[in-house]
Amino acid sequence: LKLSHGLLGLPYCRGARGMVASASTFSANGSGIEASASRRHAVCIVGAGPAGLQLGHFLLRDPSTLGDFVIFDRWASAGSFFQKYPVHRMLISLNKRNTRSRSAEFRMRHDWNSLLGSGDAGVKPVTERTHELYPNADVLAGYLGEFAEEQRSNIEYGFEVLNISAADAEDDTSGGGRGDFVLHLAAVSEAAVGGVAGVGGAGHGGPALGPRRCGRVIVAGGVTRPHVPREVIGSELLLGYEDLEPTGANFEDKNVMVWGFGNAAHETARELQKYTQAITLLHRKPALNPGASFAQQAEQASGLPRFAFFTHYPGDVRTVTMQIYDTYLLKALDVKLPYDVDEEPVFLRCLGNMLCIWVSKSSRCGGGGRDERQILPDLVATAAGPRRCAVQVGPFEPEGIAAVGLQQLLGELVQRGIAVEGRDFAWREPTELRMSPTLLARLAEMGYATAEEYLAERARDGIMNEVFAVRGKSLEFDSFFLASKEAESLLDEVARARPRLSQDPLRQPFHAAIRCLGWRADASLYEASIRDKLFRQDVASDPFSAGAFGSSRGSRDVGRPPPGKYPRIDSNYQAHGVPGLFFAGALAHSRDFRRSAGGFVHGFRYTARALYRGLRREEGFGWPNVSFPLGGQAAHDAIADHLLRRINEAAGPYQMFGELGDVLLFRRASPSAGGGAPAEGSGLWAEYLEELPLDQMHERPELRSAPRLVLSFVYGRRFGPLDLPSPGSVGPEFAELSSFIHPRLELFLGDGASGSDVVDSGIGEFSIRRLPVAPIPGADIGGTLGAPGTARRLGMGRPRPVLAHALVEDVLTEWNSEVGHILPLRSFLAAAVERAVGELLRA
C-alpha cells in the first residue's frame, strides 16, 4: 500500500505564496489587514460564513500560491448570519454527540454543525459545546467565531463587496487562459459593523475603496436576498421573516397569517403559537408532476408539505417545526390553508392597520406587466395597468339582515358615481358545489354515482333536503377599486361583514401577516456580463442546461431551483462561462437541490473541500489518493478492506449522496510520487480517489479514459411510510431494490472500450428495465426506470456501467454482515478488477 498525493503521477509540492506588498490606504476593523487599490491575491473569498471559513482553513495550510488568499466580510465577526438566523434561534441541524463508533470520520456523519478540521484549528466541535440535539444558533455562531481566529490575518472584516467584475480580457495573469477579477469594496459604517448581521440590509455607509484584484473569486456568502413576489397584490404590506424578533411576544392576542411552507414558516408558526389567538399557515400546493402515481396525487391534493422523514431531504419540513399540525388537526383554532398553483393571494389594508386577505383565481387576475384578463363583466385589466384581481364575498342572501349594512353603503357609492356595477363590482351565481371533486370522491367511496342519487337516499333517512334551498349570490369586487381611497369605507364594511356572509377560511381580518418564502442569490453583486451568465433563464435551450442546476445524472435532476435562487455552476463549482469564478456553501446547492445536504454545513463542508482540491488540481497537483499495486489475492483484499472502511465510515459520500463519490481508477503506469513498485510483472495500479463530484468521473478526460469503479450512496425508489428500512425487507440478492440509503458500486470502462455504450434509458441506476426509482420532486418525471421518454426528458448521456453491485440497505447503516454484505462485495470486486485489468491489457 502506497500513500501519495498525486493523480497520474503528479505529487504535491511546495511553492511560493506570491503575496504582493503595497502601501496602506485603509485599515480594516481589527483584522490587521490593510486594504490597497493595487494589491492582488491568488484567491478572494466573499463571506466569512461556514463555507468561507472551511475554504480558508484549507488555504491557510496550502504551501502553494493558493495560500495567498483573503476573505471579505461586511460584518464585525465571522459567522454573523447565525447571530440572527434562524430568527427563533433553534437550528434544525442535528447535534448527535454520541455514536456507536469511535471513528472520527464516522462521527462526522452525525455531527451536522462542525467544520472539518476543528482540532487542527484548536477549537472544540459543536458536539462538545451543547447537549441539545437541535442547538441554539448562538452556539454555532460562537463556534464559527472561534474557528475563524486562526485565519484572522486573512479576514478583512467590515468590507462590503459591492461588485465583482472581470479585469481586462487581455490581462491574463493566471496563465490558464483566464484573466483576473476586480472586486470593488466599500468600508461599512461603524454602526453596521458593530451590529448584528441582517440579510439584505442597508448599503454601505463608509468610504468607497480602491478595487482589489483576484486571480480567482469564490463567493461563499449564501443566498441572502429575501424572496418578495412583487407581482402579488399587497405583498409590500407583509412583515418579512427577516424583520421578526426572536420571540413572538409582539403578536400577543393577535390573529396572524404566515405565508410560506418551508421550515422558516413552520418555525415562525411554532414560536408565535405561544402568543397568538390563531395562526393561519397559507401556502401554495406543489405542482403535480405529469405521470404522478395515485399516492402522489393524494399527497398533493391533501396539501401536506414535503416532510423530510419521507423525502430524506434535510431541507424539507422537519418534525421539530411541525407543532402547528397538532393544533390544526386537534381543533385548536390554528389553520393550514393551501391554495392551488392557478391561484394567488391578495392582501389589502383594511380597518386601519388590519389586513384583509383573499385567494383569487389567477385567471381572474391581470395587469402588472404580466397579462391582459377579464376581471369583471365590464372590466379588462391591461398588461400595462396595475395588477388587479377579482375578490369575492359570499355566497350570501342579498336581502338578508346580515347584508343590510353592506348593501346600503354600496348603494350610496353607486348613487355618488364612485362605484359602477360591472366595472367595480358584480353579482355572480354561486359555484355549483355538487360538482366538487372532493364531494364526488367521497360519494364514490360510498357507492353513489351522482349527488342526486345520494340526496334521494339520505331523504329516506330523514334528512330534509329542502332546508338547503337558499343558495344566495356571491359579490365580487375589483381589488384595485376596493383598495382605493374612494372605496376605503366599503372595504372596511366588507371586512366587518365578511365573517357573517362567507365561509371563506380567510374571512376574519388579520392583525399581521408574515412572509416566509425563502431566499435568492444576490445578483446585484456581479457586473452585467457575468450576471447574465449566472442567472440566465433560458437554460432549457442552453448547451449547459443539463448540468446547470445539477447534472445530467437522473438522480441529481431533483427539481429545478426557483429562478434566480442559485447561480449556474458546473461540476467544479465554477460559474458556467466565467472561468475562475466559483461558488461554495449554500450557493453551490443547485447541484443537489432538494436531494442531499448541500444546503447545510454537514453537506457543503465536503463540497467546499472538493472545490479546494479542484483548485489544487488546476495548479498541477493531483487529487489526494491511495494507490494499490494490482496482482494477486492480497491486492484484492487490500482494496476490499479499504472499500468496506469507506462504506462504513466515510461522511462525505454518505451525506452528499448523488453528488460526491469515491473512484478506484485502474491504470497501466505506476504513479511516480515516491516509493513502491507494481506487482512483479504486472505494471498495473489502482488509485483510490475520495469524494470527487460524480459528474467529473465521466467528464474529465484523465478519468473517463480509464476503467473506473465508482462508489456512491443512493436511495432507491420513492421513500415513504411503506418503505421504512427493516431487516430482510428485500434481502442481499435483491439489494438494488432497497429503498433506504445503501452503497452502490459501478464499473465503467474507458472511452471507446467495448461495452461502454451510452445510457439511453434509465436515470443512472442499474440498467434493469422497469426498475422503480425515486421520483424527482418538481421534475417532469413519473413512472419507473426505463419508461418511454425518461432519458430524453433528463438529457441523459452518461456511460452505462458494465458491472454493478449494491449492498442491501441496513437499518443501522452498517454494512459488515459477512453473508449479507462482505462476501458478495468481495466476489463482485474480484470480477470487477478482472474485467478492468483485462481491458487495460487489451488496450
N, C-alpha and C positions, 0 to 999 in steps of 0.2 A: 504493500500500500504506500503510495507516494502522495504527499500533500504538495500542491503547487497553487499558484495564483494566476496562472496564465492559460487561457483557452487558446488552442492552436499554437502552443509554444511561445506565448508572449508573457513573460514573467512581470510581476510588479517590480517597479524600481523607483528610486527616489529622484526628485527633481527640484529645481529652484522654485521658490514661491513666486518670484516675479512681481513683487509688490513695488509700486511706484510712489515715491515720496513727493510731496508738493507742499506749497505754502498753505497755511491755515486761513480759512475765511469764516468758519463758524464752528463753535464747539458744542456738540450735542449734549443734552441734559445727562450728565453723569456717566456717559458711555466711554469717555476717554478717546473717542474717535473724532477726528477733525474733518469737517466737510470741505471739499475742494472742487472747484469747477473743472480742474484738469485731471483729477485722479481717475485711474482706470482700475477695475477689478476683473479678475477672471470670471467670477460668479457673483451676481447680485440676487439676493433673495428678498422678496417683498412679503413681509409679515413674519413676526416672531411668535406665531402660534405654535401648536404642537408639530405641525408638518415642517415649518421653517426651522424649528429647533432640532428636529430629528435630522434634517439635512445638515444643519450646522454642526451637529455632533460628529457626523461622518467627515465633513470637510475639514474640521478642526484638526483631525488626525491624519489628513491626507498629505503625504510628503511631496506631491506633485504641484504643479501650478494651480490646481483646483483649490489648494489651501489658501489662495488669495481670494477670500470671499468677504462679503459684508451682508448684513441683514438690516433692512429698514423697517421700522415700526413707528406708527404715528403716536402711539401711547407711551406712557411712562414706564411700563413694565411688560415683560413677556407674558403671553397667555392671557392678555387683558380681556379677550372675548368672554372668558369664563368668570370674570368678575361680575358680569351682568347676566349672561345666558348659561343655562336656561333661566328664564326670569324667575321662576318659582323655586329654583335652586337645586332641585333633585335631578341628578344625572340618570339617564336610562342605560348607562354603560355598566356592565356587571363588574363587581369587585370581589371576585372569588378568591379568598385569601388562602384556603387550604385545598389541596388536591391529593389524590391517591399517590401521585408520582412526586418524587423529589427532583426530577429533571427540570432544570431552569427553563429549557425550551418548551417542555410540555406545560409548565405552569403559565407561560405567556399565552397559551391558547385561551386561558380563562381569566387573565388579567387584561381587562378591556381599556385601561386608562393609562398605564405606564408606557413610556417610550422605550425603545431599545437602547441599552447601554446605561441604565440608571446607576449601576455600580461603578462603571468607568467614570461617570460624571460626578461621583461622590455624593449621591443623594439616595434617600430611601424611596422605593417604589410606592405607588399609591396603596398597594395591598398592605403595607406596613404603617399606613397613616390613619386608617379608619376601619372600624368593624362593620360599617354599613355595606350591605350588598349593593345598594344604589347610593353612592356617596353624595354629599353636598358638593356643589360645584366649587365652593371655596377651597375644598381640599385639593381639587385638581389645579385650580389657579395658583395655589401656594406651591404645589409640586413643580409646575412649569416655571415659576419664578426662580426656584432653586436650581432646576435643571439648566436654566439659561446662564447661571453665574459663570460657568467655565468659558462661555462664549462672549462674555461681557465686552471684551475688547473688539469684538467683531460685530456687535449690535449697535446700531445708531437709533436710539430711542428719540422720539419727538420729531421725526422726519416723516412727512407725508409724501408719498409718491403721487404726483399729480398726473403724470403722463409717461407712457412708455412708447418710444418711437425708435425707428431704425436709423442708424447712422448712415452716412453717405454710402451708397452701394459700392462705389469703387474703393472704399476704405476697408479692405478686408484684412484685418489684423489677426483673424483666427487661424488663417492657413488652411481652413477647411471649406472654402467656398462660401462663407457667410461673413457678414460684417458685424460690427459691434451694435449694441443698443445704447440709447441715451435715455437716462431716467431724469426727469425734471422733478425737482424736490422743492418742498417748502417747509420751513420750520413752523411747527404747530404752536399755537399760542400757549402760554404758560398755564392758563386755566384749563385748556383742553388736555394738555399733557398730564396735568395733575389730577384730572378727574377720572371717573370710571368709564371704561370703554362703552361706546354706543355704536351700534352698526348703522351705517348710512347717516351718520351725524353731520354736523355743520362742517363747512370747509375750513381750510387753514386760516389762522389768524395772525401768523407771523410772517417774516420776510421770505420772499421767494429767493431761492438759492441757485447757484450755477448748476448746470447739468452734470450728471455723473455717467461715465462711460462704463459699459459692462460687456464682457465677452459673451456671457450667457446670462439670461434672466430666468429665474424660477419664481413664479407667482404662487404664493402659498397663503394668501390672505383670506381664503374661504369665500363662500357665497354670502355677500354682505348687504345686498340691496333687497329690502323687503318687497315682496310682490304685491303691488297695489293695482288691481284691474280698473284702470281709469274709465274704461268703457261702461262699467256698471254704474247705473244711476245712484248717486248719493254715496259712493264709496269713500269720498273725502270726509264724510260725517262720522266715520268709524274710528275708534281708537285702534292703534296698531299693537300687535304683540310687543313690539319694541318700546311702546310707551308705558307699559304696565309696571307696577311696583311688585316687589317680591311677595307681598301679602295682598289678599283680596279685600282688605278691610274697607277700602274706598267704595265697595259695592254692597255695603251693609243694607239689607232690606230693599234691594233693587231687583227688578226684572231684567235679566241680561241675556243678550243673544251673542253666541260665539260662532263666528263664521269660519269654518275650516274643518278638516277631518283627519289631520295628522296628529303627531304626538304633541305639538305645541298647543293645538286646540284642546285636546283631551287633558293635557297638563293644566291648562288655564281653567277649564271647567272643574277639574278636581280641586284646585285651590279655591275658586270662587264659591263652590258649593257650601263652604263653611259660613258664608255671609249672606247669600242672596235669597230672595223669595223663590226664584226659579231660574233655571238655565235652559235655554233652547240652543241645541247644537245644530246649526244649519249647515248643510253641506250638499254638494253635488254628487250624485251617484257616479261611479266609474262607468265609462263606456263599455258596452258589452261587445266582446270580440266576435267577429263572424265565425261560425262553426263552433261556438261555445257549447259545452255539454249541458245537459239539463241541470246538473248540480251547480254549474257556474251560473246559469240563468237564474236559478232560485236564489243563489247567493247575491247576485246583482240586484234582483228585484227586492230583496229584503233591505237593501240599503245599509247593510253592515259594513264596517271598514275592513280593510285588509289586515287581519290580525297576524302579528309576527309569528305567533306559535303555529300558524298554519302555513304561512308563506316562506318561513325560515329566512326572511329578510329583516335584519335588526332595525331598519328604518321604518318598518310598518308599525302599526299601533301596538303598543306593549301593554301587557296586563297591568303593570303597575300604574298606568294612567287611566284605566278603564272604569273608574268608580262611577261615572255617570250612568253606566248601564244598569247598575243596581237601583239607583233612584228612579231611572226611567221605567224599567220593567217591573219594579216593585211599587209602582203607582205613587211616587213621592214628588210629583209636580214637575220634575225635570223632563225635557223632551228632546229626542233626537229626530230631526226632521230632514229627510232627503228630498232633493229635487232632481229632475231628470236633466240629461245633457241638452235637451232642447228647451230648457227653461233658464231664467236668470232672476236674481233678486233685485228688488227696487227698495231703496232706503230714502225716506222723506222725513224732514224735520217737522214735528207736529207738537201741539200742546206746549209750546215754549221750548223746552230742552229735551222733550221725548222724541222717540223715533217710531215712525210707522213703517212697517215692513211688509212687502208683498213678494210673492214669487209669480212671475208672469211668463207666459209662453214667448219664446224668442221670436216666433212667427208673428207676434203682435207687438214687437218692438222694432224700432227703426231709427235712422239718423245717427248722428255722432260719427260721420265719416265711414260708416260700415255698409249700410244697405238702405233701400227705399221700401217702405212697408205701409200697408193699410192698417192704421191703428184703430180708428173708429169709422163708422159709415161715411162721414164727411171729412175725414182727416187722414191725409197721407203724409207720413214722415219722410222727408227727403234725406238723402245721404249727407248733404251739406248742412242740414239743420241739426239742432240739438238732439241728443239721444232722448227718446221718449218711449213709454210702454203703456199698454192698456192695463190698468189695475182694477180689481173687481171687489165689490162688496155684495154679499148675499150668497145664495138667493134668500129673499125675504118677501113678505107680503107688503106691497107698496102702500096699501091703505091701512095697514096695521098700526097699532098705537106706538109700537117701538120705532116706527119710521117717521113719526109726525114731525119732529124737530128737523130732521134731515130734509124732508120734503118741503117744509116751509122755507128753509134757508135756500135751498136750490131754486125754488120758485122765485124768490126775491132776486137772486142773481140773474135769473133768466129775464125778469122784468127790467132789470137795470142794464141789460145787454152785456153783462160780464160773462155769463155762461150761455153757450148755444148748444142745444141738443143736436147730437150727430157729430159736432165738431169737438166739444169739450167733454161730453158725457153721452151715454146711450144706454137704453134698456135692452136686456137680452133675455131670451128664454133660458132657463137653467139647463145645464148639461144633463143628458139622459144617463142617469146612473145605472139604469138596468143593463147597460152595455159595458159597465166597468169590468176590465179584465179580472180584477180581484174578486168581484162578485160572481162572475161567470165561472171562475176557477173553483170557488167554494161550492157553488151549486153543482158543478160537475162532480166534485168529490162525493156529494150526497146523492148522486144519481139522477139529477134533473137536467134536462137538455136546455130549457129556457126558464127565464124568470116567471113567465106566465104559468108554466106548469107548477112551479113551486108555490106561487100565490094561491092557486086553486087548492093545493094540498094543505097549506097552512090554514086556509079559511075553515077547513074541516076540523082543525084543531082549536078553533075558537078565536084566532087572531083576526081582528077587524081590519081588513084592507082599506076600507073606506075612510078611516081616520087620517090617512095619508094623502087625501085628495088634493090638499092645498100644496101647490108646487112653488108658488112665488115667482119672482123675477130677480135677475142679477142687475146691478147698476155698475157700469164700467165708466172709468174716468181716464182721461189723458193725464199721465203722471206729470208732464211738464206744466199743464194748466193747473193741476192740483197743488203743485209746489210753488206757484206764482204768488206774488204779494196780494193780488186781487182776490185769490181764492183761499187765502190763509184761514179765514173763518170757516169756510167749507171743509177744509182739511181737518181742522180741529173738531168739527162736528162729526165728520166721518170717524175720527179716532175715538170719540166718545160713544158713538152709536154702534160701531162695528162689533164690539163684543156681544151685543144683543141681536145683531142682524145676520150673523155669519157663524159657521162652524170652522172657519179657517183657523188652523192651529197658530197662525201668526196674528190673530185678531187683537190681542192685547198690546197696547203700546209698550215700548221698551225704554227703560231708563238709560241703557247704554248698549252698544254693540261693539264687538271686538273682532278685528280681522287677524286671523292666524292662517295665512295662506302660503307660508314658506318664503324662500329667498331665491334670489337670482344673482348671477355674477355681475360685477360692476363693469359694464362695457365701456364706461367713460374713461377708464384708465388707459386706453390704448388709442394711438393715432388712427385715423380713419382707415388707412390701407391695411393695418393689422386687424382692426376691429371687424372689417368686412370678412376677413378670412376666418376669424374666430367664431363669429356668430351668424354666418350666412345661413339663411333659412331654406334655400333650395337644395338641401342635401340629397333629396331623392334623385336628382339628376346629376349629382356631383360624383366624380370618379372616386372620391374618398368616402362616399356615404356609407359603404358597408362597414367601415371601421370608425366613422366619425363620432358616433356615440356608442362605443363598444366595438365589437369586431364582427367579422364575417362568421364567427363561430355561432351556431344557433343558440348555445347555452348562454351567450353573452348578449344577444339582442333582446334584452329583458325590458322592452318598453322604452320608446324613445323619450328622453327627458323633455320637460316643457320647453318651448322655445326660449332661448336666452338664459336658461338656468346654468348651463356649463359651456365652456369653450370646446371647440372641436380639436381633439388630440389623437395622436396615433399611439402605437404600442410602446413607443419610447417615452410617452407622456409629453411629447413635443407637439407644439401647435402645428396643424396642417398648413403647409405653405409658408411657415415662418421659422426657418432653421435657427436654433439657438434659444427659442422661447419655450419654456417648459412650465408645467403646472404640477403642483403637489397638494396633498391633503384633500379636502372636500372638493376642490376644483377639478381633481382628477377622477372623481367618482362617476363621471359619464361612462367610463369603460365598464363599470359593473353596476350601473344604476338599477335599483330595485332588485338586486340579486344578492351580492355579497357585501362585505363590510367596509368598502372603500370610502364611505362617508363618515366613518368612525375612526378614532385613534387606533383601535385594535386591528383595523384594516389598512389604513393609509400609512402607518409606520412601516409596513412592508413594501408598499408601492413606492414610498419615498426611498427606501433602501435600493429597490430595483432601479429607480431613476438615477441614484448616485452611482451605482455600479455601471449603468449605461454611460454616464459621463466619463468614467474612467476608461471604459472601452473605447470611447471616441478619442481619448488621449493616447491610445495604443496599448493599454493594459487590459489583460484578459479578464473574463468573469471568474471569480474565485471558484475553484473546483477541486475535487478529489479524483485522482486517476488510479485506475486498476489495470495491471497487465493482464491480458486475456490468455487463457490456456490452462486447461485442467480444472478439476473439481474445486480446488482451493479458490480459484478466481471466482467461480460461480458462487461459492459460499460467501466470499467476502462481499460481493455485490448484493446478494440476497440479505445478508445481515445489515448492510448499510440501508437498503431499501426499507426493511422492516423497522429500523430505528427511525427513519424519516416518516414512515407511515404512522407510527405510534407516537411521535413526539413533535414533528415539525408544526410550527404555528402559522407560518406564512401561507402555504398552500391550503391549510385547513380553514383559515378564516377568509382568505381571498380565493375561495374555490371558483373555478371557471376563469380566473384572471391570472393567477400565478401557479406555476408548477415546477417540478424538477424534471431534468432531462439527463439521460445516460446516452452520451454521444460516442458512437463507435468510429474509430479512425485507424488507418494503417500506420501512420507515422507516430512515433512516441513523442510526447511533449519534451521540450528541451529545457524546461525550468527545473533544473537541478535534480540529481540523484535518480537512482533506479534505472532499470532496463527492462525491456519487454521480455516476456517469457521466451525461453530458448526456441529460436527458430520461428516464432510467430510474427513478431513485428507489429502486433495489434494491441491497441489500448482502448479502454473505455473511460471517458471523462464524465464525471458526475457533477453537473452544474445545478445549483439550488436556486429556486424562486425566480425563474425567468417569467416574464409575461408570456403567456401561452402562444399568443399570435406570433411572437418572434421566432418560435421554433419552426414555423412554416414560412416566414417572411425573409429571414436573414440568410444570405447565400451560404455562409460558413456552417449554418445549422441544417438547413433544408437539403444540402447536397450530400449529407451523410446519413446512414442509418441511425435512428434515434429511438429510444424508449422513453416515453413521456409518462410521468406520474402526476395525476391531478386528483382532486377530490370533487365529487359530484353528488347531487341529489338525483333521485330517479324521477318517476312520474310525479304527478301533482301530489303534494304532501298535504294531507288533510286528516280529519278525525279518524278515518278508516285506514290510515296509512301510518299509524304510530309504530315505531320500531319495536319488535318483540322477538325473542329467541325463536329461531326456526320458522320465521314468517315466510321466507321463500327458500331458504337453505343455500349452502355454499354452491351447489351445482347450478343454481339459477341466480347467482349473485347480481348479475346485471339488471335483474328486475327489482332490486332493492329500492325502497322509496326514501329511506333515511340516508344521511350522508355516508359515503363509503369511498374507498380509494379505487382508482381505475388506472390501468396500465395499457398503453397503446404503442405498438411498434410501427414506425413509419420507415420506409426505405428512402434512399436518396433520390434526388431529381433524376428522372429518366429510368429508374430501376424498374424491373418487371414487377407488376402488382401495385405500383404507386400511382394508380389512377386517381382521378378527382371525384370527390363525392358528388353525386348528382341527385341523391335522395337521402334524407336524414339530416340531422342537425348536430352532428358531432358526437352523438352517442354511438354505440355499437351498430354496425351495419346490418342489423336484423330488421327486415321489413316488418312494419306494423308494431315495432317496439314502443310501448307507451312512454312518453316523456313529459316533463313538467311543462304546463302551458306557460306562456310568457306574458305576464301582466302588461296590458297596454299595447301588445303587439298583435298583428293580424295573423294569428296562428291558432289553429284549432285542430282537433283530431289527434292522430297518432303519427309516430315516426314513419316516413315512407308514404304518407298521404299525398295524393297528386298535388303538385304545385308548392309543396313545402320548401324545397330547395330554392325554387325560383323566388319565392317571397323573401327568403332570407339572404339572397345573393351569395349562395354557397360557392366555395372554390377551394376548400382545404383538402389536403390529400386524404385518401382513405387508409386507415390502418390495415396492415396486412395481418397482424395478430393483435388480439385484445383480451384483456382479463380484468375481472372485477373481484374485489374482496367483499364478501357479503356483509351487509350492514350489521352493526353491533350496538346494542342499546347503551353499552358503557363506552362506546367509541374506543375499544381495544381490539386490535387485530393480532392476537397472539395464540389463537387456537391452533394446535398442531394439525388436526384434520380439517378444520373449517377454513383456515387461513394460510398457514405456513407451508404445508406440503403442496397444495395447489399452486401457490406462488412460486415455489422452487421449481416445480415441473414446468410451469409456464416460462419462467426466466431462462431455464436451460434451452427450451425451444426457441425463445426469442434471441438469445445470444447466438445459437447455432445458425439461425436464419440471417442475422445481421453479419456474422463473420463470413458466411457463405457469399453474401452479397459483396462484401469487401474484397474477397478473394477473386470473385468473378470480375470485379471492376479492375 
